[in-house]
């Protein structure tokens, strides 16, 4: 078998996309796999191997990967130190249920140590089934047990997973409509999506009014909304379109939930582990949540693990209250420890902040030359380019899909998302270099300008 060291660290085009080998495997996948699969529909390639920021398909085409396993591969594909740590652990102990082990104890200690100082001593850890959705389920269950209440407040545009409870607190109606008898007791509130204000206001006052509405609903004894067991929020909505919450909204959200004794659950499944330039996104907002859900990038290399960090005052779990056979993934713990070492040694979070500034400038430049770019936004290395008709303001999902495909043909992998699937989402590895990011924006810009219709009158 050829080593991943031979994956070219550059874009390589050898065949049309998809090439013949990819087409054959995609056809076989269509024959035998479920209709629920998603990524190969819009990104029709069959993967062979990856290294760093690049992934290669079966036909030898190499792509610059700004999807990175939907944010899982924080240190890129096949980081050699993480692979070595997981491989060594595989020969010792791979699966440990919830028994204590040395590697798990060290992973737990260091994850707690990544919290800001005021939180380190008062938080505990719970390991969940190895997905972010299972972590969300655990967080909701914990909050209900601790408060004795049953309702949950979530936000328009949220995505927390596709299991029953996580789907119930997600904003997307489509997957719920065909599944009867969903989890009840969820109330949705407006999220400060200032490019398209949910209250129809101007961006200058949108966040203030979203916060005011939330405060009024939660404090109005005759407003018809019961005091919830929890409020769950993504501080940067991912699938919802890469939308960072405004600082004022988050500050007031924390203040009102604190005043009312409602646990604030922050879903850091996608924003955590350095994605926004701090270890957790809530640090950039200067708030302290009661529960943090973390998963995706905890191992740094794609090995699954999921956990809650939560205030000790909420620790009402009884034995077996939330379990999962694969909550003791020793390989993920070992790789995650190596990832923490690399992130500290190589100053990866500094790179994230530098690349944030680079993306902000480069995407603003793209918006200046393409009138179909309605908004560019993001934190750290979690960015979005929203497309809309410059004449009507209507979302442009067809243009987003065409641009995604044109980018793939040029050797760039990006995801789409947002309310109307009219957003191009950028989630590169946190180790991406200045030159690689410049190339990515160049490829994206070329694809977009090739696909965007000329403005009316030209």
N, C-alpha and C positions, 0 to 999 in steps of 0.2 A: 504494500500500500504506500502511496506517495505521501511524504510528510507535508503537514500544513505549512512548514517553512517555505515551501515552494509556491505558495499562493502569491502571485505578483502583488506588490504594494503599489499598484497603479491600475487605472481602468484599462481593460483589454477587451477588444471586440473581435471575436473569431468567426461568429456565425450571426445570422439573423436571430431575433429574439421573439419567441423561444426557438432554440436550435432543435435539430432532429431528436437528440437524446432526451432533452427536456420535454418535447412534445409527446414522446412515447410514454414517459413516466407520468406526465400530467393526464394522459388518456387513461392509463391504468388506475391512477388515483380516482378519476371520475367514475370508473367502473366499480371500484370496491369500497371507496370511502363514503362517509356520510355527506349529505348535502349541506351540512352546517359549516363545512370548511370555508374559509374566507380569503386569506392572503393570496393563494395561487390564482384566484379569479381575476384580481386586478394586477397582480405581479406574476405573470405566467412563466415561471422558471422552476427548474428542479435543482436543488442545491446539492453541492458536493462537499465543499469544505470552506473554511474561513480562517482568516488571520488578521488581527488588528481591526482596522476599519473597512476591510475588504472581504467580500464573499465571492466564491466562484461557483458557476453552475456546471452541470454535467457536460456541457459542450465547450468548456474552457473559457467562457466569457467571464470577466472579472468586473465586479461592481463596487463602487463606493457606497457603503451601507449606512444610510441615515435613518434606518429603522431599528437596527441593533436588537433584534428579538423583542420588539415593542418596549425597549428600554431596559431589558434584562441584562444585556451584555455591557455593563458599565465600563469595563476595561477592554472591551473589544472581543473579537473572536479568538479563542484559543490562547489566552495570555499564558506564556510558558510557566511562570511561577505559580499561577493558580492551578494549572493542569498538573504540575508536579506535586503540589500539596494534596490535591484530590486523589491523585494516583497513589501516593504514599499511604493515605488514609484508607484507601480501598483494600489494601493488604492487611490492615489492622482490624477495622470494624466499620462496616458500611451502614448498618441499620441498628438503631439502639432504642426504638420506641421512646419512652420518656425517662429511661434510666439515666442517672448522671454519668457523664464521662468527662475525661479531662479536656477533650477538645470542645465539648459543648459548654463546659463551665467557663473556659477561657473565652469562647465566642460570646457567651452571655455577659461576662464581666466587661468585655471591651465594647459591646454594643451599648450597655448602660453608660459606659464611659464616654461615648460619643454624644450623649445628651448634654445640653447646657447645665452648668453647675447647679442651679436651683432645683432641677428635676432629678438629678442622678440618685439622690438618696431616697426620694419618695416614690420612685417608680419600680414596678415589678415586671417580669417577663412571662408571657404565656406563649408557648409554641403551638401552632395550629396545624391543620392539614396544609400541605405545601403549596397553597395558592393564595393570591391576594383576596379572592372572593371568600375563601374560608376564613381568612382573617377578619373580613367585614362581618361575616356571620357571627364570629366569636365576639366581636366588639358590641354588636347589637344585643346579643344574648347577655353579655356581662352587664351592660347598662340596664337592661330590664331587670335582671336579678338584683342589682345593687339598689335600684330606685323603687322597685315594686310597681313601676308604671309600664305602660305598654306601647305608647305611640312613639313615633320617630319623625323628626323633621329632617328633610333632605332638600336639595336644590334643583331648580330647573337646569337641564343640561348635564347633570351629574352622571357618571358611570362608575359603578362600584363592583361590577361582576355579573355573571349570568346564572349563578345559583339562585334559589328561590328568594331568600332574604335579601341578597345583594341586588338582584334584579328589581325587587320591590322598591328599593331606595335609589334606583337609577331612573333617570328622566326619560329614557327612550321608550316610547309606547309600543313600538313594533314587536319586540319579543314577548311582551306581556299580553298583547291582544289575543294571541292564539293559545294562551295557556290559562285555563279557567281556574278560579278559586285561588288567586294569588294571595300573598301575605298581606293582611289588612293593616290599617293603622298608620299609614305614612302620609304626611302632609308636606307638599312641596312649596318652597318659597322662591322668590326671584333671586337670581345670582347676578352680580354686577358685570354683565356682559355689555360693556359700554359702546362697543361698535354697533350693537343692535339692542338698545336698552329695552329690557322686558316691560318697563313701565311707560315706554314711549317718550322718555325725557332726553334732554341733551346730555352728552358725556360729563359736562361740568358738574351736574347735580345727580347723576344716575346712582352712584355708589351711596351717596347720602340717603337717597330715598329708598333704596333697597334695604339699607340698615334700619331706617325708620319704620318701614313697613314690617320688617321682621320683629322689631321691638314691640310695636303696637299689637301684633298678633299674639305674641307670647305673653304679654302682660295684660291683655284685655280679658277680664273674667267673663265677659259676655260675647266674646268674639267667636265662640264655637270651636276653638282649637284647644284640646286638652293639653295640659303641661306634659311635655314629652319625656320619655326615658332618656333620650339622647338627641343631639343635633349632630349630623354627620356631614362633613364637607371636604372637598378637595380644594386646596388653596390655589392650585393651578388645575383647572379642568383639562383633562387629557383628551379622551374620546369626544368630549363636548366641544373641542375646537381650540385647545391650547390657550385657554383664557385664564390669566392670572387674576385672582381677586384683588380688589383695591385695598390698600392698607387701612383706610378708614373703616371700610366694611368689616374687615377681619377684627380690628380692634373693638368695634362695637358689638360684634357677634360674641367675642369672648366676654365682654363686660356683661351683657345681658344674660348669657348662660350661667356665668359665675354667680350673678346676683340671684337668679332663680334656682340655683342648685341643679342645673341640668348638665350632665356630662357632655363635654365637647369632644367628639371623635374626629380626629383629623386623619383622612385617608392619604397616607404617604406611599401607597403601593408604587406609584409611578414617579412621584416627586422626591422620594427618599434616596438615601445613600449617595448624596452629592449631586443629584441631577440639577438642582437649582443653584448650586454654588455654595450652599451650606449643607451640612449633613442632612438636615430635614428642612423642608420649606418653611415650617412655622418659625424657624429661627430668623428668617428674613423679615418676618412680620412682627417679631418682638412679642409673641404671645406664648402662653404655656397651656397646651391642651391637657385634657384628662386622660385621653386614650389616643395612642398612635398605632395605626396599622401599617406594617412594613412587610415587603415581600420582594418582588421582582429582582432587584439588583443586590440583594444581601450577600449572595455568594460571589458576585462579580463576573461569573463565567457561565451562568445559565443553569446551575444546579438548583433545584427548587427548595425553598424554605420560606416560611411565613411566620410572623410573630406579632403579638401585641406588646406594647409598652403601656402600662396603665398605672394610675395612682393607686397606692396601697389601700386607700380608703374604699375603693371599689372591689376589693378582693373578697367576693362572696362566693367564689367557686366551691362547689362540693366535689369530691373525688369523682372523676368521670363526667363532669358537667360539659366539657367540650374536648373531645378526643379526636384522634386520627392516627391511623397506622403509620403513616409516613412523616410524623412530626419529629422524628429523631434522625434526620438526614445528616449523618456524620461527615459525608463527603462535602456537603454544602457548608457545614461549619468550618471544616479545614480550609476550603477554598476561600471562604469569607474572611478568615483570619489573615490569609496571605493577601487578600485584596486590601484589607485595612493597612497592612504594612506598605504595600505599593502606593496606596493613595497618600499616605503620610510622607513616605520617602521621596516620591516624585512630584509632590505638591500638586496633585491632580485637581484639587478644588480651586487653586489659583488659576490653573489652566481653564477650568470651567468659566470662571468670571472673566478672564481675558477673551475667551471665545464668545461669551455673551455680548461683550462690547463690540466685537468684530461682526457678529451676526446682526446686531441692532443697526450698525452702520451700513452693512452690505444689503440687508433687506430693505432698508429705507431707500437706498439707491435703486433697488429693483422697483419699488413702488413709484419712484419718480419717473421711470421710463415706461411703465406699463399701467395704463389707467384702469385695468381690470383688477389691480390689487387694491382692495378696499381697506385692509388693515394688516399690519405686521405686529406681532406681540410675542412676549415670552419672558422667561427667567432662566438664567443659567444656560443649559443646553436642552431646553424644552421650548421650541418655537413653532409659530404658526403663521401661515400666509393665507389670509382669507380673500377669496375671489368673488367678485360681483360685477354685474353689468354696470358700466360707468354711467349709463343714461338713466337707468331705472332703480339701481341699487339692489336689484333682485339677485339672490345668491346664484352662483354659476357652477353647479356641480358637474355639468358636462365638461366645462373647461378644466376643472380640477382633475377629473378622470383622464382627460386627454393629455394634460400636462404630466401627470404621473406616468402614463405610458410612454410619452415622448422622452421623459427623463430616463426611464428604464432602457429605452433603445440607445440612449447616449451613455449608459453605464452608471446611472445613479438610482438608488432605491430610496423612495420616500413613501410615506403613508398619507392617506386622505382621512378626513374626519369632519367633525363639526355638525351643527344642527341639520344642514342640508347636504352634507358631504361635499361642501364647497371650500374646504380648508386643506391646504397642504401642510403636513406636520413633519417637523424635523426633530429626530431623537438620536443623534449620533452618539457613539461611544464618548465617554468623558475624556478620553485620551486623544481625541482628534487634534491634529496639528493645525496651525494657522494656514499652511499651504493646502492641506487637504480640505479645510473648510472653504477656503477661497475657490478651490476647484469645484466643490459641491455647489456653491451658489452660482458659479459660472454655468455649470451644466443645467441647474434648475432654471436660471434666467433664460438660457437659450431655448430650453423646452417650452417655457411659458410664452415667450415672444413668438415662437414658431406656431403656437396653437391659438393665441389670443386673436379674436377678430379685430379688425381695424375699427376705431371709433367711428360712429356715424358722421357722415359729412366728409370723410377722407377718401 
